[in-house]
Amino acid sequence: MRICIMCDSLAAGKGGAERVAARLCNELADEGHEVWVAYKETGRPPAYTIDAAVGQIPYSVGKGWEVRLRKVLEELELDICQIFYFNRRLFKYLRSCPKDVSITLQECTTPDRIIRNWRVGTKLSETGARWEREIALSCASRIRFTRHEFVDSVPSDIQAKVSVFFNSYERHNLVANVGIPGGDGLYRVIFIGGMKANKNLLFFLEAFSQLKELHDRWVIDVFGTIPSSWQGGYADKVMDFIEERALDDNVFFHGEVDHIYEKYAQAHIHVITSLEENFSLSTLEAMSCGVPTVGMNCCAGVRELVAQNENGLLVDSIEDSSDLRESLKTLMEDDTLRARFGKKAVVDAKQYGPEQFRKNWMDFFKSVGNSEKTVCSGRGIKKEMVMHRQRMLSSIIG
């Protein structure tokens, strides 16, 4: 198989989508397939290691970049273009794919957030954004979702093209000893996502700040995105809060790191306060290292993994941080409970083990041969609707 993985943000940062895309490239190459990866040039290499057997195609965004990229891809005589996407830029990726190539897609967040992202910088209504997303999805041979409930966000004929399978953690042999302090005598809470506003770090800090009696023994390690122009306002609020509540000696920002599993293995609790997650890879990674999670019950991508009072705790209130405070306190004060939850987390994580990653993706790509390459045929919907999709798709991507 000759395949190009397209992940616009691969060299922009170490997010979950970028990790899955990089891992997929390497797994495919290890299977003996001919693999290329296309990503937006940033002046830096991809954030995650790409195997030497994988051809890299960095592209500069400017007028006509889709046409230039398509010419490069046409020379490769590809079988499949696999696109990871977050927003309306999907149309540009589709425009860059050779005409005779099968297209497979993965949405890198929840359908609702995709729609919100889709509308950014446009005058589209929510209905208009949903219609455009439907048009884009209709041209795929196969579509990967990470949760079964996402399937209901598309019409029945597009549902026939959908495969659902979860993410998985990477192979490692690290297990945290969450029942005793670290070598420095401290207990550590790990938080993944850095300063991204959607990770809701401020809500966590509000809860933690109320546990002053524990501050001399507990610290927070934040990994991930550091402040930049598009999230500077939120980062300023976070830093102001840390100064106001005198948390400077408790909260540490580490940016992006290469060996995140080593950091999980040093942690005692994992906290995720996102209100929306596609499928929480950080929660799964923490579980695989035996670290219990405190997360939000409203977040389906976390709730899928965290079993209440078995391998972690789920918090109901998204407005009053006192519920989160009490859940944190419960785990922070009870070494035995953390250890029990951690052991159960390791067991529960095994169903999403590393061997599943390659099998699921290989099965996904093999199924492309049984799918239509063009706009859906219209099973279950009116023929006029399908024809309208075709006209709209042609007008948008040519």
Salt bridges, closest charged atoms under 4 A:
ASP8 OD2 - LYS40 NZ 3.87
ASP8 OD1 - ARG89 NH2 3.39
GLU27 OE2 - ARG23 NE 3.90
GLU27 OE1 - ARG358 NE 2.56
ASP30 OD2 - ARG358 NH2 2.66
GLU31 OE2 - ARG358 NH1 3.01
GLU34 OE1 - ARG2 NH1 2.80
GLU66 OE2 - LYS92 NZ 3.51
GLU66 OE2 - ARG95 NH1 2.77
GLU74 OE2 - ARG70 NE 3.80
GLU107 OE2 - ARG133 NE 2.66
ASP112 OD1 - ARG130 NH2 3.43
GLU126 OE2 - ARG130 NH2 3.08
GLU132 OE1 - ARG88 NE 2.57
GLU134 OE2 - ARG389 NH2 2.99
GLU149 OE2 - ARG147 NH2 2.62
ASP157 OD2 - ARG389 NH1 2.64
ASP184 OD2 - ARG188 NH1 2.91
GLU206 OE1 - ARG245 NH2 3.39
GLU213 OE2 - LYS329 NZ 3.99
ASP221 OD2 - ARG188 NE 2.57
ASP221 OD1 - HIS254 NE2 2.82
GLU244 OE2 - ARG245 NE 3.52
ASP258 OD1 - LYS14 NZ 2.41
GLU276 OE1 - ARG116 NH2 2.25
GLU277 OE2 - LYS199 NZ 2.70
GLU285 OE2 - ARG19 NH1 1.97
GLU304 OE1 - ARG147 NH1 3.00
GLU310 OE1 - LYS344 NZ 3.62
GLU326 OE2 - ARG325 NE 2.84
ASP335 OD1 - ARG338 NH2 2.64
ASP348 OD1 - LYS344 NZ 2.72
ASP363 OD2 - LYS359 NZ 2.93
GLU372 OE2 - ARG379 NH1 3.14
